[in-house]
Amino acid sequence: MTARPHPALIALTIAVYLFLIGPLIIVFGAALSDTSYLTFPPQGLTLRWFENIFEVAAFRRTIVTSLQIAFLATGIALLIGIPAAYALNRHRIQLPSWLSTLFVLPILIPEIVIGFSLLRSVAVDAGLPIFPTLLIGHTILVLPYVIRVISASLAGFDFSIEEAAISLGSPPAKTFFTIVLPNVRSGVIVAFILAFITSINDVSVSLFLTGPGISTLPIQILAHVEQFFDPTIASVSVLLMLLTVAVMAIVERTLGLTFLAK
């Protein structure tokens, strides 16, 4: 006979779900409100605040910039992180122990410190334009997540399989792409999702590195709040949530979430 859960446990579970989902419901309701100010529950229903996102040129421009930065930074982080994670796991005995710590320093250091350091060294001293500076900052920000996730996948990989393939005549590069990489594909996909979402939602680093004419969506949201208090902000927040859901839905449609759990 299956034991029924205690009523207190059921109540606690419901409370946790409300705590997690409640703010999302409030933001979604405020985005649909037919008022010129943020309010909940919504006073009437309208989609005009979602239309307003694409009518404001600053929002259109920053959405494109954020997507460009997120995709490029994630791609560069994967190009650096996959070989780095492979080397850290494949040659862990030969490599110094402090090397793995070096790659996670951006997680340990506050993002404000990273943003200010990049502003001083890359934007001011090196004189790089704003877009490359933002790209460097976001790449440094997401690189530790890529390395940690892929390293976790490689930790369970049996490298004797790779050695056997090489001993049978397979070139090392071909072995890596045909044997090693397919076995950690789930880790690469999870790393991409985590890095992309981290980049597109970043505020602390982008706040220091944006400038005239080039900004990211979160920074534009802050600038909009300073001047207006309309539901456009809630609509942009809903748009970011839908973008996250869309990324997860694409993964589910192409691979299935059960594949990522392997």
Backbone hydrogen bonds in HBPLUS format (Angstrom, degrees):
<---DONOR---> <-ACCEPTOR-->    atom                        ^
c    i                          cat <-CA-CA->   ^        H-A-AA   ^      H-
h    n   atom  resd res      DA  || num        DHA   H-A  angle D-A-AA Bond
n    s   type  num  typ     dist DA aas  dist angle  dist       angle   num
A0009-LEU N   A0006-HIS O   2.94 MM   3  5.26 123.6  2.26 106.2 120.5     1
A0010-ILE N   A0006-HIS O   3.12 MM   4  6.54 153.8  2.20 152.7 160.6     2
A0011-ALA N   A0007-PRO O   2.90 MM   4  6.14 162.1  1.93 150.1 154.9     3
A0012-LEU N   A0008-ALA O   2.89 MM   4  6.07 154.1  1.96 143.7 151.0     4
A0013-THR N   A0009-LEU O   2.95 MM   4  6.15 155.8  2.01 144.9 151.2     5
A0014-ILE N   A0010-ILE O   2.98 MM   4  6.26 161.1  2.02 152.2 156.8     6
A0015-ALA N   A0011-ALA O   2.95 MM   4  6.15 155.4  2.02 144.9 152.0     7
A0016-VAL N   A0012-LEU O   2.96 MM   4  6.22 152.9  2.03 147.6 154.4     8
A0017-TYR N   A0013-THR O   3.03 MM   4  6.31 161.2  2.07 150.8 155.5     9
A0018-LEU N   A0014-ILE O   2.93 MM   4  6.17 157.2  1.98 149.9 156.3    10
A0019-PHE N   A0015-ALA O   2.92 MM   4  6.09 150.2  2.01 142.6 151.1    11
A0020-LEU N   A0016-VAL O   3.00 MM   4  6.28 146.5  2.12 145.5 154.1    12
A0021-ILE N   A0017-TYR O   2.81 MM   4  5.90 165.5  1.84 154.2 158.6    13
A0022-GLY N   A0018-LEU O   2.70 MM   4  5.04 146.1  1.81 132.0 141.6    14
A0024-LEU N   A0021-ILE O   3.03 MM   3  5.33 119.5  2.41 106.8 122.1    15
A0025-ILE N   A0021-ILE O   3.04 MM   4  6.35 153.9  2.11 156.9 165.2    16
A0026-ILE N   A0022-GLY O   3.00 MM   4  6.30 157.5  2.05 155.4 161.9    17
A0027-VAL N   A0023-PRO O   2.98 MM   4  6.19 162.6  2.01 148.8 152.8    18
A0028-PHE N   A0024-LEU O   2.96 MM   4  6.10 163.2  1.98 147.3 152.3    19
A0029-GLY N   A0025-ILE O   2.88 MM   4  6.03 157.8  1.93 147.5 153.8    20
A0030-ALA N   A0026-ILE O   2.90 MM   4  6.10 157.4  1.96 148.8 155.0    21
A0031-ALA N   A0027-VAL O   2.99 MM   4  6.20 144.2  2.13 144.8 154.2    22
A0032-LEU N   A0029-GLY O   3.18 MM   3  5.33 141.5  2.34 100.4 110.9    23
A0033-SER N   A0030-ALA O   3.30 MM   3  5.17 160.0  2.34  99.5 105.4    24
A0046-THR N   A0032-LEU O   2.86 MM  14  5.19 140.2  2.02 134.0 145.5    25
A0034-ASP N   A0043-GLN O   3.26 MM   9  5.63 138.8  2.44 109.2 120.2    26
A0038-LEU N   A0229-PHE O   3.13 MM 191  6.34 133.4  2.36 162.3 157.3    27
A0050-PHE N   A0047-LEU O   3.11 MM   3  5.49 134.8  2.33 106.2 117.8    28
A0051-GLU N   A0047-LEU O   3.24 MM   4  6.66 152.2  2.33 146.7 154.7    29
A0052-ASN N   A0048-ARG O   2.89 MM   4  6.08 138.8  2.07 135.1 146.7    30
A0053-ILE N   A0050-PHE O   3.28 MM   3  5.40 139.6  2.45  97.1 107.2    31
A0054-PHE N   A0051-GLU O   3.19 MM   3  5.67 126.3  2.49 107.7 118.3    32
A0056-VAL N   A0052-ASN O   3.12 MM   4  6.22 139.4  2.29 145.9 151.8    33
A0060-ARG N   A0056-VAL O   3.24 MM   4  6.61 163.3  2.27 154.2 158.7    34
A0061-ARG N   A0057-ALA O   2.93 MM   4  6.11 163.9  1.96 153.7 158.0    35
A0062-THR N   A0058-ALA O   2.97 MM   4  6.07 162.1  2.00 144.9 150.1    36
A0063-ILE N   A0059-PHE O   2.93 MM   4  5.98 152.0  2.01 149.0 155.8    37
A0064-VAL N   A0060-ARG O   3.32 MM   4  6.52 164.0  2.35 145.7 148.8    38
A0065-THR N   A0061-ARG O   3.03 MM   4  6.30 161.3  2.07 147.3 153.1    39
A0066-SER N   A0062-THR O   2.82 MM   4  5.90 162.4  1.85 146.5 151.3    40
A0067-LEU N   A0063-ILE O   3.05 MM   4  6.24 160.6  2.09 148.2 153.0    41
A0068-GLN N   A0064-VAL O   2.94 MM   4  6.15 160.6  1.97 151.2 156.9    42
A0069-ILE N   A0065-THR O   2.88 MM   4  6.07 170.6  1.89 157.1 159.3    43
A0070-ALA N   A0066-SER O   2.87 MM   4  5.95 161.6  1.91 147.0 152.8    44
A0071-PHE N   A0067-LEU O   2.97 MM   4  6.06 170.7  1.98 151.6 153.9    45
A0072-LEU N   A0068-GLN O   2.95 MM   4  6.01 168.0  1.97 152.6 156.7    46
A0073-ALA N   A0069-ILE O   2.81 MM   4  5.73 163.8  1.83 148.3 154.0    47
A0074-THR N   A0070-ALA O   3.01 MM   4  5.94 156.2  2.07 139.3 146.5    48
A0075-GLY N   A0071-PHE O   2.92 MM   4  6.03 156.6  1.97 144.2 151.1    49
A0076-ILE N   A0072-LEU O   2.89 MM   4  6.13 165.2  1.91 155.9 159.2    50
A0077-ALA N   A0073-ALA O   2.89 MM   4  5.98 158.4  1.94 144.2 151.0    51
A0078-LEU N   A0074-THR O   2.94 MM   4  6.14 147.9  2.05 144.1 152.3    52
A0079-LEU N   A0075-GLY O   3.00 MM   4  6.28 155.5  2.07 146.3 153.1    53
A0080-ILE N   A0076-ILE O   2.98 MM   4  6.27 145.1  2.11 147.8 157.0    54
A0081-GLY N   A0077-ALA O   2.59 MM   4  5.51 156.3  1.64 144.3 153.2    55
A0082-ILE N   A0078-LEU O   3.00 MM   4  5.61 168.7  2.01 140.1 142.9    56
A0084-ALA N   A0080-ILE O   3.19 MM   4  6.26 155.2  2.25 144.3 151.8    57
A0085-ALA N   A0081-GLY O   2.77 MM   4  5.84 165.8  1.79 152.9 156.5    58
A0086-TYR N   A0082-ILE O   2.97 MM   4  6.08 157.0  2.02 148.3 155.2    59
A0087-ALA N   A0083-PRO O   2.88 MM   4  6.07 160.7  1.91 148.0 152.8    60
A0088-LEU N   A0084-ALA O   2.93 MM   4  6.13 159.0  1.97 150.2 156.2    61
A0089-ASN N   A0085-ALA O   3.11 MM   4  6.26 143.8  2.25 142.3 150.4    62
A0090-ARG N   A0086-TYR O   2.70 MM   4  5.70 159.8  1.74 154.0 161.1    63
A0091-HIS N   A0087-ALA O   2.94 MM   4  5.46 158.3  1.99 136.6 142.7    64
A0095-LEU N   A0091-HIS O   3.02 MM   4  6.13 159.1  2.07 161.1 166.8    65
A0099-LEU N   A0096-PRO O   3.22 MM   3  5.74 161.0  2.26 112.5 118.2    66
A0102-LEU N   A0098-TRP O   3.08 MM   4  6.37 143.1  2.22 144.6 154.6    67
A0104-VAL N   A0101-THR O   3.18 MM   3  5.39 142.2  2.33 102.2 112.6    68
A0105-LEU N   A0102-LEU O   3.41 MM   3  5.42 166.5  2.43 103.3 106.8    69
A0107-ILE N   A0104-VAL O   3.00 MM   3  5.50 145.9  2.12 113.4 123.3    70
A0108-LEU N   A0104-VAL O   3.35 MM   4  6.74 149.0  2.45 145.0 153.7    71
A0108-LEU N   A0105-LEU O   2.96 MM   3  5.00 117.2  2.36  99.4 115.6    72
A0109-ILE N   A0105-LEU O   2.87 MM   4  6.02 155.3  1.93 165.5 171.8    73
A0113-VAL N   A0110-PRO O   3.05 MM   3  5.43 124.0  2.37 105.8 118.7    74
A0114-ILE N   A0110-PRO O   3.19 MM   4  6.62 155.2  2.25 147.7 154.9    75
A0115-GLY N   A0111-GLU O   2.83 MM   4  6.06 165.1  1.85 154.1 157.7    76
A0116-PHE N   A0112-ILE O   2.97 MM   4  6.16 164.0  1.99 149.2 153.2    77
A0117-SER N   A0113-VAL O   2.92 MM   4  6.01 159.2  1.96 147.0 153.3    78
A0118-LEU N   A0114-ILE O   2.94 MM   4  6.13 161.5  1.97 153.4 157.9    79
A0119-LEU N   A0115-GLY O   2.96 MM   4  6.13 150.5  2.05 142.8 151.6    80
A0120-ARG N   A0116-PHE O   2.99 MM   4  6.23 156.9  2.04 148.2 153.4    81
A0121-SER N   A0117-SER O   2.87 MM   4  6.01 170.1  1.88 154.1 157.3    82
A0122-VAL N   A0118-LEU O   2.82 MM   4  5.15 147.6  1.93 129.7 140.6    83
A0123-ALA N   A0118-LEU O   3.19 MM   5  6.68 156.4  2.25 152.5 159.5    84
A0124-VAL N   A0119-LEU O   2.99 MM   5  6.22 143.0  2.13 150.9 161.8    85
A0125-ASP N   A0120-ARG O   3.04 MM   5  6.21 160.8  2.08 143.9 149.9    86
A0126-ALA N   A0121-SER O   3.13 MM   5  6.26 137.5  2.32 127.4 139.3    87
A0128-LEU N   A0122-VAL O   3.32 MM   6  6.24 172.0  2.33 153.7 151.4    88
A0133-THR N   A0129-PRO O   3.21 MM   4  6.31 155.0  2.28 145.5 153.0    89
A0134-LEU N   A0130-ILE O   2.85 MM   4  6.10 158.4  1.90 157.9 163.5    90
A0135-LEU N   A0131-PHE O   2.95 MM   4  6.19 157.8  2.00 151.7 158.3    91
A0136-ILE N   A0132-PRO O   2.90 MM   4  6.14 156.9  1.95 149.2 154.5    92
A0137-GLY N   A0133-THR O   2.97 MM   4  6.18 163.9  1.99 149.2 153.9    93
A0138-HIS N   A0134-LEU O   2.93 MM   4  6.13 165.4  1.95 155.6 158.5    94
A0139-THR N   A0135-LEU O   2.96 MM   4  6.03 151.9  2.04 143.1 151.2    95
A0140-ILE N   A0136-ILE O   2.99 MM   4  6.21 164.5  2.01 153.6 157.0    96
A0141-LEU N   A0137-GLY O   3.00 MM   4  6.16 147.5  2.11 139.8 149.6    97
A0142-VAL N   A0138-HIS O   3.02 MM   4  6.20 155.5  2.08 149.2 152.9    98
A0143-LEU N   A0139-THR O   2.95 MM   4  5.83 138.3  2.13 146.7 156.9    99
A0145-TYR N   A0142-VAL O   3.14 MM   3  5.47 121.9  2.50 106.6 120.4   100
A0146-VAL N   A0142-VAL O   3.22 MM   4  6.55 157.1  2.27 154.7 161.3   101
A0147-ILE N   A0143-LEU O   3.02 MM   4  6.30 167.4  2.04 161.5 164.0   102
A0148-ARG N   A0144-PRO O   2.93 MM   4  6.02 163.5  1.95 149.2 154.0   103
A0149-VAL N   A0145-TYR O   3.03 MM   4  6.08 165.6  2.05 147.4 151.5   104
A0150-ILE N   A0146-VAL O   3.04 MM   4  6.11 170.9  2.05 153.3 156.3   105
A0151-SER N   A0147-ILE O   2.86 MM   4  5.78 150.3  1.95 141.2 150.4   106
A0152-ALA N   A0148-ARG O   3.03 MM   4  6.18 147.9  2.14 138.8 146.6   107
A0153-SER N   A0149-VAL O   3.21 MM   4  6.59 144.5  2.34 140.5 149.6   108
A0153-SER N   A0150-ILE O   3.12 MM   3  5.04 120.0  2.50  91.6 106.3   109
A0154-LEU N   A0150-ILE O   2.89 MM   4  6.19 156.4  1.94 150.1 156.9   110
A0155-ALA N   A0151-SER O   2.89 MM   4  6.00 131.5  2.12 142.2 154.5   111
A0157-PHE N   A0154-LEU O   3.04 MM   3  4.97 161.9  2.08 104.1 109.7   112
A0161-ILE N   A0158-ASP O   3.16 MM   3  6.03 161.6  2.19 121.3 125.1   113
A0163-GLU N   A0159-PHE O   3.04 MM   4  6.40 160.1  2.08 149.0 154.4   114
A0164-ALA N   A0160-SER O   2.88 MM   4  6.03 149.1  1.98 139.6 147.7   115
A0165-ALA N   A0161-ILE O   3.06 MM   4  6.34 155.6  2.12 146.3 152.2   116
A0166-ILE N   A0162-GLU O   3.00 MM   4  6.29 159.0  2.04 152.8 158.3   117
A0167-SER N   A0163-GLU O   2.90 MM   4  6.06 155.7  1.96 145.2 152.4   118
A0168-LEU N   A0164-ALA O   3.10 MM   4  6.29 129.6  2.37 137.4 149.6   119
A0168-LEU N   A0165-ALA O   3.21 MM   3  5.15 135.7  2.42  92.9 104.9   120
A0170-SER N   A0165-ALA O   3.09 MM   5  5.61 158.5  2.14 150.9 145.4   121
A0169-GLY N   A0166-ILE O   3.00 MM   3  5.23 162.1  2.04 110.1 113.9   122
A0175-THR N   A0171-PRO O   2.86 MM   4  6.06 154.4  1.93 156.3 164.7   123
A0176-PHE N   A0172-PRO O   2.95 MM   4  6.18 152.2  2.02 146.6 153.5   124
A0177-PHE N   A0173-ALA O   3.15 MM   4  6.46 161.5  2.19 150.9 154.5   125
A0178-THR N   A0174-LYS O   2.93 MM   4  5.93 143.8  2.06 146.1 155.7   126
A0179-ILE N   A0175-THR O   2.86 MM   4  5.39 143.9  1.99 140.4 146.6   127
A0180-VAL N   A0175-THR O   3.33 MM   5  6.79 155.8  2.39 144.9 151.9   128
A0181-LEU N   A0176-PHE O   2.84 MM   5  6.00 173.2  1.85 175.5 174.7   129
A0183-ASN N   A0180-VAL O   3.10 MM   3  5.43 128.3  2.38 105.9 119.3   130
A0184-VAL N   A0181-LEU O   3.10 MM   3  5.33 147.0  2.21 107.3 116.7   131
A0185-ARG N   A0182-PRO O   3.46 MM   3  5.01 163.6  2.48  99.1  99.1   132
A0187-GLY N   A0184-VAL O   3.04 MM   3  5.30 119.0  2.43 102.3 116.9   133
A0188-VAL N   A0184-VAL O   3.07 MM   4  6.47 152.8  2.15 152.1 160.3   134
A0189-ILE N   A0185-ARG O   2.98 MM   4  6.26 158.2  2.03 153.5 158.7   135
A0190-VAL N   A0186-SER O   2.98 MM   4  6.20 163.8  2.01 149.9 154.3   136
A0191-ALA N   A0187-GLY O   2.88 MM   4  5.99 155.3  1.94 143.6 151.0   137
A0192-PHE N   A0188-VAL O   2.92 MM   4  6.15 151.2  2.00 143.4 151.1   138
A0193-ILE N   A0189-ILE O   2.99 MM   4  6.30 164.5  2.01 153.4 156.5   139
A0194-LEU N   A0190-VAL O   2.93 MM   4  6.10 172.0  1.94 155.6 157.8   140
A0195-ALA N   A0191-ALA O   2.89 MM   4  5.91 163.2  1.92 147.8 153.1   141
A0196-PHE N   A0192-PHE O   2.86 MM   4  5.91 163.0  1.89 150.8 156.1   142
A0197-ILE N   A0193-ILE O   3.00 MM   4  6.14 170.2  2.01 153.9 156.4   143
A0198-THR N   A0194-LEU O   3.00 MM   4  6.07 156.8  2.05 143.5 150.5   144
A0199-SER N   A0195-ALA O   2.93 MM   4  6.07 158.5  1.98 149.0 154.6   145
A0200-ILE N   A0196-PHE O   2.98 MM   4  6.16 170.5  1.99 155.4 157.7   146
A0201-ASN N   A0197-ILE O   3.20 MM   4  6.15 136.6  2.40 139.2 148.3   147
A0202-ASP N   A0199-SER O   3.26 MM   3  5.28 165.5  2.28 105.4 109.7   148
A0207-LEU N   A0203-VAL O   2.83 MM   4  5.77 144.6  1.96 153.2 161.5   149
A0208-PHE N   A0205-VAL O   3.21 MM   3  5.75 140.9  2.37 110.5 119.0   150
A0209-LEU N   A0206-SER O   3.14 MM   3  5.03 125.1  2.45  93.6 108.1   151
A0210-THR N   A0206-SER O   3.01 MM   4  5.80 138.4  2.19 157.4 156.8   152
A0211-GLY N   A0214-ILE O   3.09 MM   3  5.59 164.4  2.11 164.3 168.1   153
A0214-ILE N   A0211-GLY O   3.19 MM   3  5.59 151.4  2.28 123.0 131.6   154
A0220-GLN N   A0216-THR O   2.99 MM   4  6.27 153.0  2.07 152.2 160.8   155
A0221-ILE N   A0217-LEU O   2.91 MM   4  6.19 146.2  2.03 151.4 161.2   156
A0222-LEU N   A0218-PRO O   3.15 MM   4  6.50 154.3  2.22 142.6 148.1   157
A0223-ALA N   A0219-ILE O   3.01 MM   4  6.32 157.9  2.06 147.3 153.3   158
A0224-HIS N   A0220-GLN O   2.86 MM   4  6.03 149.1  1.95 144.3 152.7   159
A0225-VAL N   A0221-ILE O   2.97 MM   4  6.22 153.4  2.04 149.8 156.5   160
A0226-GLU N   A0222-LEU O   3.25 MM   4  6.51 144.7  2.39 143.4 151.6   161
A0227-GLN N   A0224-HIS O   3.14 MM   3  5.48 145.6  2.27 105.6 114.9   162
A0228-PHE N   A0224-HIS O   2.78 MM   4  5.81 160.6  1.82 162.0 168.7   163
A0235-SER N   A0231-PRO O   2.96 MM   4  6.28 151.6  2.04 149.3 157.8   164
A0236-VAL N   A0232-THR O   2.90 MM   4  6.23 152.6  1.97 151.1 157.8   165
A0237-SER N   A0233-ILE O   3.01 MM   4  6.28 156.0  2.07 146.9 153.7   166
A0238-VAL N   A0234-ALA O   2.95 MM   4  6.23 152.9  2.02 145.9 152.9   167
A0239-LEU N   A0235-SER O   2.92 MM   4  6.18 149.6  2.01 141.8 150.7   168
A0240-LEU N   A0236-VAL O   2.95 MM   4  6.29 151.5  2.03 149.7 156.5   169
A0241-MET N   A0237-SER O   3.00 MM   4  6.31 154.3  2.07 145.4 152.7   170
A0242-LEU N   A0238-VAL O   2.84 MM   4  6.11 158.1  1.88 151.3 157.3   171
A0243-LEU N   A0239-LEU O   2.92 MM   4  6.14 145.1  2.04 141.7 151.5   172
A0244-THR N   A0240-LEU O   3.06 MM   4  6.36 155.3  2.13 145.9 151.4   173
A0245-VAL N   A0241-MET O   2.95 MM   4  6.28 159.3  2.00 150.3 156.1   174
A0246-ALA N   A0242-LEU O   2.79 MM   4  5.96 148.7  1.89 141.8 151.1   175
A0247-VAL N   A0243-LEU O   3.00 MM   4  6.31 154.3  2.07 148.2 153.7   176
A0248-MET N   A0244-THR O   3.13 MM   4  6.44 162.0  2.17 148.5 152.9   177
A0249-ALA N   A0245-VAL O   2.79 MM   4  6.02 149.8  1.88 146.8 156.4   178
A0250-ILE N   A0246-ALA O   2.90 MM   4  6.13 153.3  1.97 149.8 156.0   179
A0251-VAL N   A0247-VAL O   3.13 MM   4  6.42 157.2  2.18 145.8 151.6   180
A0252-GLU N   A0248-MET O   2.94 MM   4  6.20 155.1  2.00 145.6 152.8   181
A0253-ARG N   A0249-ALA O   2.85 MM   4  6.07 153.7  1.91 148.6 155.5   182
A0254-THR N   A0250-ILE O   2.93 MM   4  6.06 153.1  2.01 147.5 154.4   183
A0255-LEU N   A0251-VAL O   2.81 MM   4  5.64 164.1  1.84 149.0 154.6   184
A0256-GLY N   A0251-VAL O   3.01 MM   5  6.21 157.1  2.07 136.9 141.4   185
A0259-PHE N   A0256-GLY O   3.00 MM   3  5.41 139.3  2.17 105.8 116.7   186
A0262-LYS N   A0259-PHE O   3.17 MM   3  5.51 161.5  2.21 107.7 113.4   187
